[in-house]
Amino acid sequence: MSLDKESVKKVASLARIRMSDEELERMMPQLSKIIGFVEQLAEVNTDNVEPLANVVDITPELRKDVVNDGGYADKILENAPEETQGYFVVPKVVE
């Protein structure tokens, strides 16, 4: 697909990119190649292809979900200017 200068100008406008006429002329063939490649990808038959999250069939090692920190809220609250019932007290910001 070949893009004209107005199409490239519209794409630049949508992307909030200011371009001179020389830059628009230079971008026309480049954007046309990109659009052509996307059209070529759209023609590929993917009917019997399973979706992939990874290109290799490897199950990643997951760490155990254990609590390895905490249990000392009283030490943390010692630094608070004001606390109540085990929580920080902060000034109200919304009326």
Secondary structure as UniProt FT lines:
FT   HELIX           5..14
FT   TURN            15..16
FT   HELIX           21..42
FT   TURN            47..48
FT   HELIX           73..77
FT   TURN            78..79
FT   STRAND          83..84
FT   TURN            85..86
FT   STRAND          87..88
//
